[in-house]
Amino acid sequence: MKCLLLPLLVASAVQAADWPHWRGSARTGISTETVPASFAGNGPKELWKAQVGVGFSSFAVANGKVYTLGHADDQDTVFCLDTKTGKEVWKHSYAAELGDKYYEGGPSSTPTVDGTQVFTLSKWGDVFCFDAATGKIAWQKNIATEIGAGIPDWGFAGSPLVHGDKLILNVGAAGVALNKADGKIVWKSEGDAPAGYSTPLPIKASGQDLVILATKEAYTALAPDTGKIAWAIPWETRYYVNAADPIPAEGKLFISTGYGKGCGLFDISSAEPQQVYQNRDMRNQMSPSVLIGGHLYGIDGDERANTMLKCVEMATGKVKWSEPVAKAGALTATQDKLIILSGTGELSIAKASPDGYDPLASAQVQTGRCWSTPVLSNGQLYTRNAEGEVVCLSMD
């Protein structure tokens, strides 16, 4: 019996360390793994590099493969690479515009792995369902064209959400759901208003299963089976850039956006959300904060201005500490440490503590602009820059 159980336990452990979609298995941006408290020599060991083209897609990691998207030569490409070597397992390219409005352009969303399938969404509305191992296409379509949805100024950026037998996308005025098996529309929101930029987030609130997504002027909760809107929190950000995912905890919902808008905490334990506070002390332009021990850790400010890494008490909105960070960047975390990649490619490890900023290690690991969220999976940290250079680092 022990011999039979051992392979199952090993397989379970490997699966638990995978990062199959945006923000990880728990959708919190927090890994269950650990990272070193210091780097030997000039930084962590570089395992491999790869070139995936221009873009800001992050990574999905599952079953020994890492998936991301990039743009080159008037095409978007979905890449599947071997996690140990970085060598190409498969790729699929299709015609697409770069979309370099005030920045480098390229795809923004992250692939979603669901069992033997991987789903992707381009900034122009191209949706694909691939066999995760071989890249064979099960189905594809342009959902924006099919439902007549407006395309946001910077293209669709939210990653696909698999919810039961549905694929929910932040496309249209308040989302659309497809049958994940064949891509047929299950429900769609009314109107042709452009979408917001967040990834649909499944939550439970006041006894209901809901999905929250950022729309053009609100954070909207809807029923995943029907698309019916349960409630919406009006939230208008300059240029309509509602991008950072909301953060739920204990009957509350934290919202934060950039361009000077700020943040707010809302009680969602009853039928209509009630504001607890609103201030400008945490302004997440793109990368969402992480919540550890009742405290939010995130990047405050816009890429074009002075940006700060901050710790904010979620319950009160009180700033516990702040520390400069170059050019926005992005962060993820473990249970007790922050993993920060600055906008100029400096990797920093710091304690996740409300008592003060406590840096443990740092190293320059990337060049150019770095907005994509780093991903820690199976002892490896995946980073990329705007030009599409992927650098995989050992965190053992």
C-alpha positions in Angstrom: 0.0 0.0 0.0 2.9 2.4 0.8 4.4 1.8 -2.6 1.1 2.6 -4.2 0.6 5.8 -2.2 4.0 7.3 -2.7 3.7 8.2 -6.4 0.3 9.8 -5.6 1.8 11.9 -2.8 4.7 13.0 -5.0 2.4 13.9 -7.9 0.3 15.9 -5.5 3.3 17.8 -4.2 4.3 18.7 -7.7 0.9 19.9 -8.6 0.7 22.1 -5.5 3.7 24.0 -6.7 2.4 24.7 -10.2 1.1 28.1 -11.1 -1.6 27.3 -13.6 -3.0 30.8 -14.2 -2.8 34.5 -13.3 -2.1 35.1 -9.6 -1.6 31.4 -8.9 -3.8 28.5 -7.7 -5.4 30.5 -4.9 -5.6 33.7 -7.1 -3.8 35.7 -4.5 -0.4 36.3 -6.0 1.1 34.3 -3.0 3.1 31.1 -3.4 3.2 28.3 -0.9 6.9 27.9 -1.7 9.9 29.5 -0.1 12.7 31.8 -1.4 16.3 32.2 -0.1 17.0 35.0 2.4 20.2 35.9 0.6 21.8 35.5 -2.8 25.3 34.1 -3.3 27.7 36.1 -5.5 26.0 38.5 -7.8 22.5 37.1 -7.5 20.4 33.9 -8.0 21.7 31.3 -10.4 20.4 31.8 -14.0 19.0 28.6 -15.3 18.1 29.6 -18.8 17.0 32.4 -21.1 14.4 32.5 -23.9 13.0 35.1 -26.3 9.3 35.3 -26.7 8.7 38.7 -28.4 7.3 42.0 -27.2 4.6 42.0 -24.6 3.6 42.0 -20.9 2.1 38.6 -20.5 3.1 36.9 -17.3 3.5 33.1 -17.0 1.4 30.0 -16.3 3.3 26.9 -15.2 1.9 23.4 -15.1 3.2 19.8 -15.6 6.8 20.8 -16.5 5.8 23.5 -19.0 5.6 27.3 -18.9 3.3 29.3 -21.1 3.3 33.0 -22.1 2.6 35.2 -25.1 4.6 37.7 -27.2 4.6 39.7 -30.5 7.0 39.8 -33.4 6.8 40.4 -37.2 3.1 41.4 -37.1 2.2 38.2 -35.3 1.3 37.2 -31.7 2.7 33.9 -30.6 1.6 31.6 -27.8 4.7 29.9 -26.4 5.0 26.6 -24.5 8.5 26.1 -23.1 10.2 23.3 -21.1 10.6 24.5 -17.5 14.0 22.9 -17.1 15.7 24.0 -20.3 13.6 26.9 -21.7 13.5 25.0 -25.0 10.4 25.4 -27.2 7.9 22.5 -26.8 5.4 24.1 -29.2 4.2 27.5 -30.3 1.3 29.0 -32.3 1.4 32.3 -34.2 -1.4 34.4 -35.7 -1.7 37.8 -37.4 -2.0 40.7 -34.9 -1.2 44.3 -34.5 1.4 45.4 -32.0 -0.8 48.0 -30.4 2.1 50.2 -29.1 0.0 53.1 -27.9 2.5 55.1 -25.7 4.4 51.9 -24.8 6.0 48.9 -26.4 2.7 47.1 -27.0 2.2 43.3 -27.4 -0.1 40.9 -25.5 -1.0 41.7 -21.9 -3.0 38.7 -20.7 -1.6 35.5 -19.2 -2.5 32.0 -20.4 -4.7 29.8 -18.3 -4.0 26.1 -17.9 -7.0 23.9 -17.0 -6.1 20.2 -16.9 -5.1 19.1 -20.4 -6.1 22.5 -22.0 -4.6 25.9 -22.1 -6.7 29.0 -23.0 -5.4 32.4 -24.2 -6.9 35.8 -25.0 -5.2 38.4 -27.2 -5.5 42.1 -26.8 -7.8 42.1 -29.9 -10.2 39.4 -28.7 -8.6 36.3 -30.3 -9.5 33.3 -28.0 -7.8 30.0 -28.4 -8.2 26.6 -26.7 -5.1 24.5 -27.1 -4.1 21.0 -26.1 -1.6 21.9 -23.4 0.9 19.2 -24.3 0.9 19.4 -28.1 -0.5 22.9 -29.0 -3.2 21.3 -31.1 -6.1 23.8 -31.4 -9.4 22.5 -30.1 -11.3 25.7 -31.1 -10.6 29.4 -31.8 -12.6 32.6 -32.5 -12.5 36.3 -32.2 -15.0 37.0 -29.4 -14.9 40.8 -29.8 -16.0 40.5 -33.4 -18.6 37.9 -32.6 -20.4 39.9 -29.9 -19.6 43.4 -31.2 -17.6 44.4 -28.2 -15.6 47.5 -28.1 -11.8 47.1 -27.6 -10.3 49.1 -24.7 -7.7 51.7 -25.6 -4.9 49.3 -24.5 -6.5 46.1 -25.7 -8.0 43.2 -23.6 -5.7 42.5 -20.7 -7.6 40.2 -18.3 -6.7 36.5 -18.4 -9.3 33.8 -19.1 -11.1 32.4 -16.0 -12.2 28.7 -16.1 -15.3 28.4 -13.9 -16.8 24.9 -14.0 -17.6 24.2 -17.7 -17.4 27.9 -18.6 -14.6 30.2 -19.8 -15.3 33.7 -18.5 -13.6 36.6 -20.2 -13.4 40.3 -19.4 -14.7 41.3 -22.8 -17.7 43.5 -23.4 -19.5 45.9 -21.0 -19.5 43.3 -18.2 -18.0 40.1 -19.4 -18.9 37.1 -21.6 -19.0 33.4 -20.9 -18.1 30.6 -23.4 -18.5 26.9 -23.1 -14.9 25.8 -22.5 -15.4 22.6 -24.6 -16.4 24.3 -27.9 -16.3 28.0 -27.4 -20.0 28.6 -27.9 -21.5 31.6 -26.1 -23.3 30.8 -22.9 -24.1 34.4 -21.9 -22.9 37.9 -22.7 -23.3 41.3 -21.2 -25.5 43.9 -22.8 -24.0 46.9 -24.7 -20.8 47.5 -26.6 -18.9 49.5 -24.1 -15.2 48.6 -23.8 -14.1 46.3 -21.0 -11.8 47.1 -18.0 -8.5 45.4 -17.8 -8.7 43.1 -14.8 -9.0 39.3 -14.7 -12.4 37.9 -13.7 -12.1 36.8 -10.0 -14.4 34.2 -8.5 -15.5 34.9 -4.9 -18.2 33.9 -2.4 -20.1 36.8 -0.9 -23.3 36.9 1.2 -23.9 33.3 0.4 -23.5 33.6 -3.4 -21.0 32.5 -5.9 -19.9 35.6 -7.8 -17.3 36.7 -10.3 -15.9 40.2 -10.0 -14.3 42.1 -12.9 -13.3 45.6 -13.6 -15.5 47.3 -16.1 -15.0 50.7 -17.7 -16.3 52.6 -14.8 -17.0 50.1 -12.0 -16.0 46.9 -10.2 -18.9 44.6 -11.1 -20.1 41.4 -9.4 -22.1 39.0 -11.5 -23.5 35.5 -11.4 -21.1 33.1 -13.2 -23.9 30.9 -14.5 -26.0 33.6 -16.1 -24.0 36.8 -16.2 -26.7 38.6 -14.2 -25.2 41.6 -12.4 -25.6 41.3 -8.6 -24.1 44.7 -7.8 -21.5 47.2 -8.9 -19.1 49.6 -7.1 -18.8 52.7 -9.2 -15.1 53.3 -9.8 -14.0 55.7 -12.5 -10.3 56.0 -13.1 -8.6 58.4 -15.5 -8.5 57.0 -19.0 -10.8 54.3 -17.7 -7.9 52.2 -16.6 -9.4 49.9 -14.0 -6.7 47.2 -14.2 -5.6 45.8 -10.8 -7.6 42.8 -9.5 -9.7 43.4 -6.4 -8.7 41.6 -3.2 -11.5 39.9 -1.1 -11.1 39.0 2.6 -13.6 38.3 5.4 -16.6 39.9 3.8 -14.7 42.9 2.5 -13.3 43.9 -0.9 -10.3 46.1 -1.5 -10.1 48.0 -4.7 -7.1 50.0 -6.0 -6.3 51.8 -9.3 -3.7 54.2 -10.5 -3.6 57.6 -12.2 -4.2 59.3 -8.9 -7.5 57.5 -8.1 -6.4 55.5 -5.0 -8.1 52.7 -3.1 -11.1 51.8 -1.1 -12.4 49.1 1.2 -16.0 47.9 0.8 -18.2 45.7 3.0 -19.8 43.1 0.6 -21.4 40.9 3.3 -24.9 42.3 2.5 -26.9 42.8 -0.7 -25.3 46.1 -1.5 -21.6 47.0 -0.9 -21.0 49.6 1.8 -17.9 51.8 1.7 -15.6 51.4 4.8 -13.0 53.9 3.6 -11.5 55.5 0.5 -8.1 57.3 0.2 -5.2 57.8 -2.2 -2.5 56.0 -0.2 -2.4 52.9 -2.4 -2.7 53.4 -6.2 -2.1 50.1 -8.0 -1.7 51.1 -11.7 -1.3 47.6 -13.0 0.2 45.1 -10.5 -2.3 44.2 -7.7 -1.3 44.2 -4.1 -0.9 41.0 -2.0 -2.6 40.5 1.3 -0.5 38.8 4.1 -1.5 38.8 7.7 -4.1 41.6 7.4 -1.7 43.9 5.6 -1.6 44.9 1.9 1.8 45.1 0.2 1.8 46.8 -3.2 3.2 49.4 -5.6 1.7 52.8 -5.2 1.9 55.3 -8.1 2.2 55.3 -11.8 5.1 54.3 -14.0 5.6 57.9 -15.2 5.9 59.3 -11.6 7.7 58.5 -8.4 6.6 55.1 -7.2 6.7 53.5 -3.7 6.4 50.0 -2.3 3.9 50.3 0.5 2.5 48.4 3.4 -1.1 49.3 4.3 -3.3 47.9 7.0 -6.3 46.6 5.1 -8.9 47.1 7.8 -8.1 50.8 8.3 -6.3 51.9 5.2 -3.4 53.2 7.4 0.1 53.3 5.8 2.5 51.3 7.9 5.6 52.1 5.8 6.7 53.0 2.3 9.9 52.6 0.3 10.9 53.9 -3.2 10.8 51.4 -6.0 12.0 52.2 -9.6 9.5 52.7 -12.3 6.5 50.8 -11.0 7.4 47.1 -11.7 5.4 44.2 -10.2 5.5 41.9 -7.2 4.4 38.5 -6.0 5.0 36.9 -2.6 5.5 33.8 -0.5 3.8 33.4 2.9 6.4 35.6 4.6 8.4 37.3 1.9 7.9 39.8 -0.9 9.4 39.2 -4.3 9.7 42.5 -6.1 10.8 43.1 -9.6 11.3 46.8 -10.2 10.4 48.5 -13.5 14.1 48.6 -14.3 14.7 44.9 -13.6 16.1 44.8 -10.1 14.9 41.7 -8.1 14.5 42.2 -4.4 13.5 39.9 -1.6 12.1 41.5 1.5 10.3 40.4 4.7 6.5 40.8 4.6 6.2 42.7 7.8 4.2 45.7 8.9 7.0 46.8 11.2 9.1 48.2 8.4 10.8 47.6 5.1 13.3 44.8 5.7 15.3 44.0 2.5 17.1 40.6 2.5 18.6 40.3 -1.0 18.7 42.1 -4.3 20.2 41.6 -7.8 19.9 43.1 -11.2 18.3 40.3 -13.2 16.6 42.1 -16.2 17.1 45.1 -18.5 14.6 47.5 -20.0 11.1 47.9 -18.9 9.7 45.3 -16.5 6.0 45.3 -15.8 5.2 41.6 -16.0 4.5 39.9 -12.7 7.3 37.4 -11.8 6.2 33.8 -11.1 7.6 31.4 -8.5 6.9 27.8 -9.3 8.7 24.6 -8.4 11.8 26.4 -7.1 12.2 28.6 -10.2 11.4 32.3 -10.7 10.3 33.4 -14.1 10.8 37.0 -15.1 10.5 38.9 -18.4 10.9 42.4 -19.8 8.9 44.3 -22.4 11.2 43.1 -25.3 10.3 39.5 -24.4 13.6 38.2 -22.8 12.6 35.6 -20.3 15.1 34.9 -17.6 14.5 31.8 -15.4 16.3 31.9 -12.0 16.9 29.2 -9.4 15.2 30.0 -6.0 16.5 26.8 -4.3 
